[in-house]
Structure formats: C-alpha cells, structure tokens
Amino acid sequence: MNAYGPILVLAAIAVAFAVVSVIIASIVGPRRRNAAKLAAYECGIEPLPPAADIVQRFPVKYYLTAMLFIIFDIEIVFLYPWAVASESLGWFGLIAVALFVVNVSIAYAYEWRRGGLRWD
C-alpha cells in the first residue's frame, strides 16, 4: 500500500484543485446571461429552432477529422509503451510494431485519399 500512497495523494490534490477551481469560478465569475450565451453552439453551425423537424446533414469533413483524431490517438497509445519497453521486447516487439505501423499507414492513406488532410 505504501507504493500507492503518492498516487492517491496526487489524485486527491487533482480532484481538490478541479472542485475548488469550479467553485471559485462560479463565485467570482460574471453572471450576465443572455439568449446568445444560453443557446446551444457546436461546430460553428447555428442551431435549428426546437420546433423544426428538419434533418440536417453534416459535411463529411467532420467525420474525417474525427477519424484522423482517432488514428493519431490510437497510434500514440500503442507506440509510446512500445518505445519505453522496446529493448525488452526484442525481435517480436519490433515485428509487432512494424505490422502496427503498416496497418496505421493504411488508415493514413485512406484519410489522405478522402481529403481529410486538406484544411480548406
């Protein structure tokens, strides 16, 4: 249990900091509310009125950006631990990460071909 003590202390400090920050912001922050601040806002698209039953299509660019984030995220999650333990994994680890990089490169190529890397 002594090995987990510093981790628990750090977690307690992080939670306390988050809670205290939110409480202080709500006490000290401005309270000027208006319709524009209370309206829903997402992705730069103006929200539809609540009574509208119109189905609005989102551009494919949103999905390509999300897919690009997932590719980068998965790559970092798997490559960082491999980089830390690469010496102890030997040839098996090298072959496994090479196959992983080939697999991720296929996803990058698909994203590139679909235009996900162009920021128009």
Disulfide bonds with the S-S distance in Angstrom:
none
